[in-house]
Amino acid sequence: ARLPPRDARDVADFVDSHAMGWYLCYFLHRHLDFRREELQALADMAGCGADIKWREPHGGVDHSPFWRVYIPTEELAVEVCRRSVLTRALIEVWGEGDTQEELNAAVKAFPDERKDPYIAEGTTFKVCVEDFGKTEHGTEKNPWSHVVARIDALEPVLRFRGRARMKGPQHLFWSVESADPDHLKGVPLDIPPRRYFGRVVATGDRSPLSKYDLKKRRYLGPTSMDVEMGVIMCNMIHARPGGVVWDPFCGTGSLLINAAHFGALTMGSDIDIRVIKWGKKDTRTGRNVDVWTNFEDYGLEPPVGLLRMDLHKHSWTSSAHAEGTLQGVVGDPPYGVRAGGRKSGGRKRGEDGTVKPVPEEHRENHIPSTAPYPFSECMDDLMDTSARLLAVGGRLAFFIPAAADPEDAAAAGVDSVPSHPMLTLRASSVQLLSARWGRRLVTFEKVKPYDAAVARGARETLRERRKTEGGVEDLLERMREIVYQPRGDQGVDEDGNAKPRRKRGTGPSGGKFTPTPSKPEAAAALRAAGGGGEVGAMHRTHSAVGVKMDKSKRPEFRGKNT
């Protein structure tokens, strides 16, 4: 009855499919670099992180959604998976194979003593078809016909003696098939076809994505963190009841909302007082909305405080008793590919070096002046402040710029992996935003009490190394070139060296559009020269007829023509 293994890999797969504690981790095909990191962080929070083991998917394809994970007990598996947004389910595999015959043989070989409690009389069950890369449907008369077909295919080796129940069953089973490469829809073609059947031990939770959907939020900013990534970040820092999570760049409070969803107390700060204090007017109701009203709308515990505060010149006390104040720190710093960060400063000083105080009558609406804030300085301030305020075991997660091309990524030098003597890197995951650049989420854990002298020494050493080895500012400069200067427009000179990049708008090879003549005589010269290509020729032919089109037949005017 046992399926004979064909090679060493099949032997390992066959043994592990029967071993206690090993589960099929069925991931979503999203944020591929974050999937295992998120589950590992949740395992760390559950206290079993050191016991987690991974085995590569069938076929050895890293981006396959079918990974094997070892979790010591079923209770821990439920606890780890229940708040993951990138895990569809943890499945106790009863059988798998490339064909239905192989699947049936594996299901038959699965120990009866582990199957019987879930298929016995008096139990209720439900079987779902949860395929990858394809979708099967029932008929109009029988919407469940495709599920029944899967059950019938297993009937020679597996018979359910309980009752089927579509709502609230005691036991849930999934029949999973990955599509043949010729029929895959919207996913990579190198994921091999495979069939799985097993009992669902735990499922992830994607309900926060619809509950906190940005489209339904009344107070929103142009850089508000999307809900899915915000939940992932809060999972990485172990946001939970009993501690305070701080976002130093809170803006409209998106990350604070995600942290509050998990029961954490929240606190936010931002350098822009207009976002923190004033909010904006709701176009539907005419009422003022702000961060506080967002929390009210969701029925969440409001923040313990919102501060207009500069991370560079923060308001935290320097006393030792402040250490341990925070459970976690999460943020999306302004790394400035298009616009750089800002810090307090920039006001003119008198001859004696002092700054005039703001008059009393202007203090209510005063907007403090700011100065440029290099990202390297911002990152150092964030890591050092977090290291001082976090409790040992507390976590910090934030985004830094990243490049897909190894040559571009090497420009980051010593900042390729940020560091701090009190913090240990726990995870590093890249989210690509284009073919060449993106952002990296780095997660740190505080592993030792704060030592001011050691921290100062490490920061000075890091500054000196950046001068010789490069740093994140060099990467950002390269990123700005990528964003504003397409790579293909550079070209080479006659000696094979790269030509200097032209600025956008300086000529046909320097930007997306060729400048259009603005003076009448220049436009006339362009027409006389027969410019405009095929479109220009069509316009000239139409104009030569001398007959105007009827207004009722003219297409709707969509903007200024030049």
C-alpha positions as a printed NumPy array, in Angstrom:
array([[  0.   ,   0.   ,   0.   ],
       [  2.969,   2.278,   0.474],
       [  4.11 ,   4.484,  -2.385],
       [  7.691,   3.516,  -3.309],
       [  9.978,   6.563,  -3.126],
       [ 11.846,   7.34 ,  -6.32 ],
       [ 14.845,   9.272,  -4.971],
       [ 16.307,  10.768,  -1.778],
       [ 14.115,  13.861,  -1.996],
       [ 10.97 ,  11.731,  -2.275],
       [ 12.077,   9.69 ,   0.754],
       [ 12.438,  12.855,   2.839],
       [  9.099,  14.212,   1.622],
       [  7.378,  10.91 ,   2.346],
       [  8.782,  10.644,   5.871],
       [  8.045,  14.271,   6.753],
       [  4.468,  14.061,   5.505],
       [  3.89 ,  11.513,   8.302],
       [  5.991,  13.121,  11.059],
       [  4.261,  14.814,  13.979],
       [  4.771,  18.576,  14.069],
       [  5.48 ,  19.037,  10.348],
       [  2.895,  21.079,   8.455],
       [  2.391,  22.263,   4.916],
       [  2.607,  26.044,   5.162],
       [  0.406,  27.281,   2.33 ],
       [  1.418,  30.906,   1.705],
       [ -0.244,  33.588,  -0.366],
       [  1.655,  34.566,  -3.494],
       [  2.301,  38.085,  -2.165],
       [  5.298,  39.859,  -0.614],
       [  7.424,  36.779,  -1.215],
       [ 10.381,  38.031,   0.81 ],
       [  8.193,  38.667,   3.879],
       [  6.279,  35.384,   4.172],
       [  8.632,  33.23 ,   6.242],
       [  9.955,  36.26 ,   8.134],
       [  6.447,  37.131,   9.329],
       [  5.69 ,  33.585,  10.465],
       [  9.074,  33.35 ,  12.193],
       [  8.405,  36.61 ,  14.057],
       [  5.024,  35.292,  15.224],
       [  6.707,  32.066,  16.357],
       [  9.225,  34.138,  18.33 ],
       [  6.337,  35.953,  20.006],
       [  4.69 ,  32.62 ,  20.84 ],
       [  7.922,  31.437,  22.469],
       [  8.755,  28.678,  19.982],
       [ 10.916,  30.597,  17.503],
       [ 14.024,  28.553,  18.286],
       [ 12.154,  25.335,  17.456],
       [ 10.982,  26.424,  14.008],
       [ 12.456,  24.445,  11.114],
       [ 11.894,  24.946,   7.386],
       [ 12.136,  22.592,   4.436],
       [ 12.141,  23.828,   0.871],
       [  9.059,  23.232,  -1.298],
       [  8.605,  20.389,  -3.734],
       [ 10.746,  21.131,  -6.775],
       [ 13.099,  23.395,  -4.804],
       [ 11.43 ,  26.611,  -6.061],
       [ 11.971,  29.289,  -3.434],
       [  8.908,  31.376,  -4.361],
       [  6.551,  28.388,  -4.257],
       [  3.698,  28.854,  -1.764],
       [  4.086,  25.263,  -0.461],
       [  6.758,  25.273,   2.258],
       [  7.175,  22.733,   5.053],
       [  7.439,  24.059,   8.592],
       [  7.988,  22.298,  11.898],
       [  6.119,  23.654,  14.947],
       [  6.319,  21.595,  18.167],
       [  2.601,  21.375,  19.014],
       [ -0.723,  21.933,  17.307],
       [ -1.68 ,  24.53 ,  19.924],
       [  1.425,  26.559,  19.074],
       [  0.701,  26.2  ,  15.354],
       [ -2.732,  27.769,  15.904],
       [ -1.258,  30.601,  17.975],
       [  1.476,  31.33 ,  15.423],
       [ -0.801,  31.323,  12.388],
       [ -3.897,  33.057,  13.711],
       [ -2.703,  36.643,  13.067],
       [ -0.589,  36.1  ,   9.96 ],
       [ -1.755,  37.923,   6.816],
       [  0.582,  36.126,   4.399],
       [ -0.216,  32.529,   5.454],
       [ -3.335,  30.913,   4.067],
       [ -3.206,  27.841,   6.276],
       [ -1.106,  25.3  ,   8.144],
       [ -2.149,  21.841,   6.951],
       [ -1.469,  18.419,   8.432],
       [ -0.778,  16.641,   5.145],
       [ -2.388,  13.223,   4.887],
       [ -1.046,  12.646,   1.4  ],
       [  0.568,  14.245,  -1.627],
       [  1.669,  13.232,  -5.095],
       [  2.082,  14.242,  -8.699],
       [ -0.945,  12.187,  -9.761],
       [ -4.219,  11.101,  -8.178],
       [ -2.867,   7.566,  -7.861],
       [  0.197,   8.76 ,  -5.938],
       [ -1.997,  10.948,  -3.734],
       [ -4.34 ,   8.075,  -2.925],
       [ -1.434,   5.77 ,  -2.096],
       [  0.027,   8.37 ,   0.284],
       [ -3.347,   8.964,   1.996],
       [ -3.748,   5.203,   2.484],
       [ -0.278,   4.994,   4.013],
       [ -1.011,   7.765,   6.504],
       [ -1.485,   6.182,   9.982],
       [ -5.116,   5.247,  10.658],
       [ -4.837,   6.222,  14.319],
       [ -4.209,   9.822,  13.231],
       [ -7.014,   9.874,  10.652],
       [ -9.831,   8.093,  12.495],
       [-10.637,  10.786,  15.14 ],
       [-11.462,  13.271,  12.369],
       [-13.522,  11.06 ,  10.041],
       [-15.394,   8.967,  12.636],
       [-19.149,   8.802,  13.063],
       [-20.596,  11.669,  15.07 ],
       [-18.135,  14.205,  13.666],
       [-18.868,  17.   ,  11.206],
       [-16.527,  17.967,   8.403],
       [-16.098,  20.218,   5.384],
       [-13.857,  19.742,   2.345],
       [-12.748,  22.835,   0.404],
       [-10.945,  23.068,  -2.922],
       [ -8.143,  25.618,  -2.501],
       [ -6.032,  25.32 ,  -5.636],
       [ -3.04 ,  27.432,  -6.635],
       [ -2.858,  29.01 , -10.077],
       [ -6.268,  27.763, -11.233],
       [ -9.922,  27.843, -10.237],
       [-12.51 ,  25.081, -10.46 ],
       [-16.246,  25.675, -10.164],
       [-19.293,  23.537,  -9.738],
       [-22.246,  23.463, -12.098],
       [-25.246,  25.763, -11.981],
       [-27.417,  22.95 , -10.626],
       [-24.78 ,  21.667,  -8.198],
       [-22.283,  24.352,  -7.044],
       [-20.427,  21.714,  -4.962],
       [-19.893,  19.223,  -7.762],
       [-16.156,  19.958,  -8.045],
       [-15.73 ,  19.298,  -4.297],
       [-17.723,  16.08 ,  -4.522],
       [-15.489,  14.977,  -7.403],
       [-12.394,  15.448,  -5.222],
       [-13.989,  13.442,  -2.376],
       [-15.052,  10.684,  -4.757],
       [-11.499,  10.476,  -6.122],
       [-10.265,   9.732,  -2.573],
       [-13.079,   7.317,  -1.686],
       [-11.112,   4.156,  -2.469],
       [ -8.707,   4.987,   0.391],
       [-10.623,   7.501,   2.56 ],
       [-14.266,   7.405,   3.599],
       [-15.803,  10.133,   5.754],
       [-18.214,   8.52 ,   8.204],
       [-19.329,  11.796,   9.759],
       [-21.752,  14.419,   8.404],
       [-20.821,  17.189,   6.   ],
       [-21.539,  20.668,   7.343],
       [-20.886,  23.802,   5.32 ],
       [-21.027,  26.203,   8.287],
       [-19.186,  25.607,  11.538],
       [-17.788,  22.114,  10.933],
       [-15.666,  20.47 ,  13.579],
       [-12.953,  19.562,  11.084],
       [-11.87 ,  21.338,   7.915],
       [-10.023,  19.617,   5.058],
       [ -8.396,  21.183,   2.01 ],
       [ -7.814,  19.574,  -1.354],
       [ -5.038,  21.551,  -3.015],
       [ -3.663,  21.278,  -6.518],
       [ -1.041,  23.498,  -8.109],
       [ -1.818,  23.987, -11.78 ],
       [  0.166,  22.619, -14.665],
       [  2.562,  25.304, -16.017],
       [  0.513,  25.452, -19.238],
       [ -2.559,  26.515, -17.27 ],
       [ -1.135,  28.756, -14.553],
       [ -2.798,  32.148, -14.278],
       [ -0.785,  35.149, -13.095],
       [  1.916,  33.196, -11.218],
       [  5.422,  31.945, -12.16 ],
       [  5.6  ,  28.993, -14.527],
       [  8.402,  27.177, -12.683],
       [  6.233,  25.978,  -9.764],
       [  5.728,  22.235, -10.46 ],
       [  2.223,  20.724, -10.371],
       [  1.45 ,  18.835,  -7.159],
       [ -1.603,  17.485,  -5.314],
       [ -2.109,  17.711,  -1.544],
       [ -4.844,  16.611,   0.821],
       [ -4.919,  17.208,   4.56 ],
       [ -6.541,  18.566,   7.672],
       [ -6.412,  22.313,   8.229],
       [ -4.846,  22.978,  11.622],
       [ -4.872,  26.794,  11.495],
       [ -5.644,  29.614,   9.078],
       [ -4.296,  33.137,   8.77 ],
       [ -6.367,  36.267,   9.276],
       [ -6.755,  38.838,   6.505],
       [ -9.846,  40.496,   7.981],
       [ -7.889,  43.648,   9.015],
       [ -7.333,  44.428,   5.32 ],
       [-11.014,  45.064,   4.705],
       [-11.764,  46.49 ,   8.145],
       [ -9.089,  49.183,   7.897],
       [ -9.223,  49.675,   4.115],
       [ -7.662,  53.034,   3.263],
       [-10.434,  53.76 ,   0.756],
       [-12.93 ,  53.847,   3.625],
       [-10.803,  56.001,   5.942],
       [-11.834,  59.605,   6.446],
       [ -8.456,  61.051,   7.406],
       [ -5.724,  59.985,   5.044],
       [ -2.39 ,  61.289,   3.779],
       [ -0.538,  60.755,   0.49 ],
       [  2.05 ,  58.532,   2.195],
       [ -0.242,  56.531,   4.489],
       [  1.049,  52.967,   4.864],
       [ -1.143,  50.371,   3.156],
       [ -2.964,  48.123,   5.603],
       [ -1.377,  44.825,   4.583],
       [  2.181,  46.068,   4.998],
       [  1.238,  47.879,   8.203],
       [ -0.09 ,  44.659,   9.749],
       [  3.068,  42.818,   8.664],
       [  5.23 ,  45.486,  10.328],
       [  3.228,  45.246,  13.57 ],
       [  3.601,  41.462,  13.508],
       [  7.347,  41.89 ,  13.109],
       [  7.578,  44.048,  16.267],
       [  5.214,  41.798,  18.285],
       [  2.569,  44.489,  18.877],
       [  0.356,  43.129,  21.671],
       [ -1.493,  44.153,  24.843],
       [  0.581,  45.324,  27.787],
       [  3.023,  47.705,  26.122],
       [  3.403,  50.94 ,  24.152],
       [  4.23 ,  51.101,  20.435],
       [  5.702,  54.368,  19.163],
       [  5.718,  55.635,  15.564],
       [  8.15 ,  58.596,  15.241],
       [  6.777,  59.459,  11.766],
       [  3.109,  58.754,  12.449],
       [  1.49 ,  61.169,   9.955],
       [ -2.206,  60.265,   9.829],
       [ -1.668,  57.292,  12.151],
       [ -1.923,  54.282,   9.81 ],
       [  0.697,  52.19 ,  11.638],
       [ -0.723,  53.194,  15.017],
       [ -4.13 ,  51.858,  13.939],
       [ -2.575,  48.514,  12.983],
       [ -0.755,  48.303,  16.33 ],
       [ -3.93 ,  49.203,  18.249],
       [ -5.772,  46.433,  16.38 ],
       [ -3.53 ,  43.932,  18.191],
       [ -4.242,  45.536,  21.568],
       [ -1.087,  47.614,  22.003],
       [ -1.143,  51.089,  23.501],
       [  0.064,  53.562,  20.891],
       [  1.89 ,  56.862,  20.77 ],
       [  2.822,  58.907,  17.719],
       [  4.942,  61.892,  16.85 ],
       [  5.57 ,  63.867,  13.681],
       [  7.475,  66.996,  12.758],
       [  4.475,  68.404,  10.84 ],
       [  2.178,  70.029,  13.374],
       [ -0.535,  70.468,  10.746],
       [ -1.012,  66.69 ,  10.493],
       [ -0.939,  66.149,  14.245],
       [ -2.988,  69.106,  15.444],
       [ -5.278,  70.409,  12.742],
       [ -6.333,  67.532,  10.515],
       [ -8.663,  68.483,   7.679],
       [-12.332,  68.968,   6.847],
       [-14.367,  65.944,   5.807],
       [-15.845,  66.702,   2.382],
       [-18.96 ,  64.605,   3.111],
       [-19.924,  65.866,   6.565],
       [-18.093,  69.179,   6.787],
       [-16.705,  68.167,  10.185],
       [-13.032,  68.238,  11.078],
       [-11.311,  64.848,  10.979],
       [ -7.907,  63.886,  12.329],
       [ -5.967,  60.968,  13.818],
       [ -8.297,  60.857,  16.818],
       [-11.431,  60.51 ,  14.671],
       [ -9.812,  57.602,  12.788],
       [ -9.48 ,  55.708,  16.061],
       [-13.081,  56.61 ,  16.984],
       [-14.375,  55.335,  13.637],
       [-12.725,  51.945,  14.206],
       [-13.635,  51.7  ,  17.889],
       [ -9.975,  51.404,  18.896],
       [ -8.248,  52.59 ,  22.057],
       [ -7.011,  56.129,  21.223],
       [ -3.289,  56.894,  21.386],
       [ -1.836,  57.749,  24.785],
       [ -0.395,  60.822,  23.09 ],
       [  0.301,  62.557,  19.776],
       [  3.271,  64.906,  19.829],
       [  4.676,  67.453,  17.447],
       [  8.219,  66.255,  17.906],
       [ 11.423,  66.124,  15.943],
       [ 13.298,  62.834,  16.146],
       [ 16.601,  64.728,  15.969],
       [ 15.675,  66.998,  18.89 ],
       [ 13.159,  64.836,  20.666],
       [ 11.383,  65.437,  23.952],
       [ 12.301,  62.149,  25.634],
       [ 14.124,  62.463,  28.909],
       [ 17.754,  61.398,  28.984],
       [ 17.337,  59.845,  32.431],
       [ 18.038,  56.147,  32.814],
       [ 14.515,  55.402,  34.054],
       [ 13.166,  56.007,  30.512],
       [ 14.698,  52.712,  29.368],
       [ 12.012,  50.067,  29.009],
       [  9.232,  52.579,  28.317],
       [  8.435,  51.102,  24.911],
       [  7.401,  47.645,  23.767],
       [  8.072,  48.394,  20.11 ],
       [  9.006,  51.098,  17.62 ],
       [  7.707,  51.064,  14.054],
       [  8.006,  53.642,  11.311],
       [  8.499,  54.586,   7.692],
       [ 11.199,  57.298,   7.697],
       [ 11.332,  59.827,   4.841],
       [ 14.306,  58.466,   2.916],
       [ 13.85 ,  61.09 ,   0.231],
       [ 14.166,  59.593,  -3.229],
       [ 11.909,  62.414,  -4.406],
       [ 11.728,  64.607,  -1.276],
       [ 14.108,  64.479,   1.665],
       [ 13.298,  64.422,   5.355],
       [ 13.175,  67.537,   7.533],
       [ 14.333,  68.332,  11.052],
       [ 13.95 ,  71.368,  13.297],
       [ 16.125,  74.32 ,  12.365],
       [ 16.557,  76.897,   9.644],
       [ 15.495,  79.989,  11.594],
       [ 17.75 ,  82.989,  11.29 ],
       [ 19.846,  83.791,  14.34 ],
       [ 20.769,  87.197,  15.657],
       [ 24.315,  88.515,  15.918],
       [ 24.587,  87.022,  19.383],
       [ 23.605,  83.594,  18.051],
       [ 20.165,  83.489,  19.666],
       [ 16.816,  82.927,  17.968],
       [ 13.98 ,  85.363,  18.623],
       [ 11.048,  83.769,  20.42 ],
       [  7.728,  83.397,  18.592],
       [  5.352,  86.249,  19.609],
       [  2.553,  85.142,  21.881],
       [ -0.191,  86.126,  19.398],
       [  1.309,  83.824,  16.726],
       [  2.068,  80.769,  18.818],
       [ -1.315,  79.1  ,  18.293],
       [ -0.837,  78.82 ,  14.512],
       [  2.941,  78.915,  14.323],
       [  4.588,  76.347,  12.023],
       [  8.214,  75.834,  13.097],
       [ 10.85 ,  76.18 ,  10.421],
       [ 12.779,  73.106,   9.337],
       [ 16.082,  72.162,   7.734],
       [ 17.145,  69.189,   5.557],
       [ 17.515,  65.91 ,   7.456],
       [ 19.903,  63.437,   5.75 ],
       [ 18.564,  59.896,   5.911],
       [ 21.776,  58.53 ,   7.408],
       [ 21.408,  60.94 ,  10.323],
       [ 17.706,  60.114,  10.641],
       [ 18.453,  56.378,  10.68 ],
       [ 21.155,  56.798,  13.33 ],
       [ 18.815,  58.903,  15.489],
       [ 16.009,  56.375,  15.13 ],
       [ 18.146,  53.376,  16.068],
       [ 19.837,  55.1  ,  18.99 ],
       [ 16.614,  56.508,  20.455],
       [ 14.927,  53.121,  20.077],
       [ 17.863,  51.331,  21.713],
       [ 17.566,  53.682,  24.695],
       [ 13.785,  53.503,  25.152],
       [ 12.955,  49.885,  24.293],
       [ 12.792,  47.19 ,  26.907],
       [ 15.267,  44.343,  26.407],
       [ 13.485,  42.036,  23.972],
       [ 11.584,  44.948,  22.428],
       [ 11.652,  45.362,  18.67 ],
       [ 12.225,  48.073,  16.08 ],
       [ 11.079,  47.83 ,  12.434],
       [ 11.502,  50.478,   9.741],
       [ 12.04 ,  50.822,   6.007],
       [ 15.283,  51.792,   4.289],
       [ 15.882,  52.269,   0.534],
       [ 16.961,  49.189,  -1.41 ],
       [ 18.09 ,  48.34 ,  -4.934],
       [ 17.441,  45.228,  -6.998],
       [ 20.657,  45.518,  -8.979],
       [ 23.711,  44.278,  -6.996],
       [ 25.825,  47.076,  -8.438],
       [ 23.331,  49.68 ,  -7.225],
       [ 22.932,  47.958,  -3.843],
       [ 26.709,  47.989,  -3.286],
       [ 26.566,  51.791,  -3.191],
       [ 25.029,  51.58 ,   0.33 ],
       [ 28.429,  50.527,   1.693],
       [ 28.406,  50.109,   5.471],
       [ 24.681,  50.844,   5.588],
       [ 23.789,  47.789,   3.51 ],
       [ 22.972,  46.237,   6.877],
       [ 22.282,  48.941,   9.521],
       [ 23.77 ,  48.257,  12.938],
       [ 23.734,  49.371,  16.559],
       [ 25.632,  47.793,  19.485],
       [ 22.428,  47.245,  21.522],
       [ 20.336,  45.895,  18.655],
       [ 20.463,  42.604,  16.738],
       [ 19.062,  42.221,  13.223],
       [ 16.235,  39.676,  13.204],
       [ 14.813,  40.048,   9.695],
       [ 15.491,  41.856,   6.428],
       [ 12.898,  41.729,   3.635],
       [ 12.829,  43.607,   0.321],
       [  9.741,  45.032,  -1.351],
       [ 10.543,  45.995,  -4.946],
       [  8.67 ,  49.049,  -6.2  ],
       [ 10.131,  48.989,  -9.704],
       [ 12.523,  46.884, -11.752],
       [ 15.549,  48.544, -10.142],
       [ 14.69 ,  49.953,  -6.75 ],
       [ 12.442,  49.425,  -3.752],
       [ 12.592,  49.419,   0.036],
       [ 13.82 ,  47.024,   2.682],
       [ 12.071,  46.351,   5.992],
       [ 14.664,  45.755,   8.69 ],
       [ 13.615,  44.386,  12.088],
       [ 15.861,  44.635,  15.153],
       [ 15.579,  43.28 ,  18.675],
       [ 17.138,  44.929,  21.704],
       [ 19.452,  42.351,  23.276],
       [ 21.308,  44.289,  26.004],
       [ 20.809,  47.345,  28.256],
       [ 21.667,  50.736,  26.776],
       [ 25.264,  51.952,  27.222],
       [ 25.636,  55.605,  26.175],
       [ 29.439,  55.526,  25.843],
       [ 29.425,  52.406,  23.679],
       [ 26.624,  53.819,  21.51 ],
       [ 28.495,  57.119,  20.962],
       [ 31.677,  55.31 ,  20.02 ],
       [ 29.869,  53.066,  17.546],
       [ 28.185,  56.052,  15.919],
       [ 31.459,  57.924,  15.459],
       [ 33.08 ,  54.835,  13.959],
       [ 30.153,  54.448,  11.569],
       [ 30.468,  58.065,  10.417],
       [ 34.151,  57.61 ,   9.639],
       [ 33.53 ,  54.383,   7.732],
       [ 30.882,  56.074,   5.579],
       [ 33.517,  58.526,   4.354],
       [ 35.659,  55.733,   2.905],
       [ 33.266,  52.825,   2.299],
       [ 30.113,  54.688,   1.325],
       [ 26.722,  54.761,   2.975],
       [ 23.006,  55.067,   2.439],
       [ 23.333,  58.626,   1.099],
       [ 25.357,  57.282,  -1.828],
       [ 22.628,  54.726,  -2.523],
       [ 19.97 ,  57.445,  -2.391],
       [ 21.883,  59.563,  -4.894],
       [ 21.972,  56.568,  -7.212],
       [ 18.254,  55.994,  -6.635],
       [ 17.484,  59.596,  -7.631],
       [ 19.351,  59.043, -10.874],
       [ 17.273,  55.919, -11.503],
       [ 13.982,  57.682, -10.774],
       [ 14.634,  60.792, -12.825],
       [ 17.039,  59.462, -15.482],
       [ 16.03 ,  56.239, -17.282],
       [ 19.001,  53.933, -17.627],
       [ 18.568,  53.351, -21.342],
       [ 18.962,  57.048, -22.169],
       [ 22.536,  57.3  , -20.996],
       [ 24.499,  55.888, -23.941],
       [ 28.277,  55.765, -24.39 ],
       [ 30.809,  57.941, -26.147],
       [ 33.197,  56.912, -28.896],
       [ 35.648,  55.507, -26.318],
       [ 32.996,  53.275, -24.763],
       [ 32.633,  55.38 , -21.592],
       [ 29.232,  56.276, -20.174],
       [ 28.076,  59.711, -21.322],
       [ 27.067,  62.246, -18.639],
       [ 23.356,  61.972, -17.925],
       [ 21.24 ,  64.819, -19.257],
       [ 18.58 ,  66.398, -17.143],
       [ 14.963,  65.815, -18.095],
       [ 13.708,  68.187, -20.742],
       [ 17.106,  69.176, -22.149],
       [ 16.702,  67.243, -25.396],
       [ 15.23 ,  64.175, -27.052],
       [ 17.579,  61.838, -25.182],
       [ 17.373,  63.66 , -21.873],
       [ 13.731,  63.2  , -21.035],
       [ 10.443,  61.602, -21.894],
       [  9.115,  64.444, -24.031],
       [ 10.704,  66.681, -26.644],
       [ 10.109,  70.366, -25.713],
       [  7.358,  71.901, -27.866],
       [  8.05 ,  75.35 , -29.42 ],
       [  6.212,  78.04 , -27.515],
       [  6.634,  80.987, -29.871],
       [  4.334,  81.34 , -32.923],
       [  7.213,  81.554, -35.373],
       [  8.808,  78.43 , -33.951],
       [  5.513,  76.551, -34.25 ],
       [  5.13 ,  77.734, -37.85 ],
       [  8.64 ,  76.539, -38.627],
       [  7.803,  73.136, -37.187],
       [  4.702,  72.845, -39.377],
       [  6.593,  73.996, -42.45 ],
       [  9.226,  71.356, -41.842],
       [  6.572,  68.667, -41.775],
       [  7.131,  67.788, -38.11 ],
       [  4.882,  65.694, -35.926],
       [  5.339,  62.334, -37.67 ],
       [  2.272,  60.371, -38.818],
       [ -0.066,  62.24 , -36.498],
       [  1.184,  65.572, -37.825],
       [  0.675,  64.391, -41.412],
       [ -2.933,  63.395, -40.631],
       [ -3.637,  66.824, -39.151],
       [ -2.152,  68.604, -42.181],
       [ -4.219,  66.466, -44.582],
       [ -7.405,  67.251, -42.661],
       [ -6.617,  70.97 , -42.545],
       [ -5.993,  71.091, -46.294],
       [ -9.634,  70.062, -46.976],
       [-10.824,  73.3  , -45.402],
       [-14.045,  71.782, -43.998],
       [-14.693,  71.975, -40.258],
       [-16.172,  68.995, -38.433],
       [-19.68 ,  69.364, -37.084],
       [-19.579,  70.218, -33.367],
       [-21.861,  67.319, -32.455],
       [-19.351,  64.866, -33.947],
       [-16.273,  66.298, -32.274],
       [-14.734,  64.179, -29.513],
       [-14.86 ,  65.484, -25.976],
       [-12.072,  67.976, -25.238],
       [ -9.683,  66.437, -22.713],
       [ -7.065,  69.073, -22.042],
       [ -4.724,  71.641, -23.45 ],
       [ -3.228,  70.848, -26.851],
       [  0.234,  72.183, -27.583]])
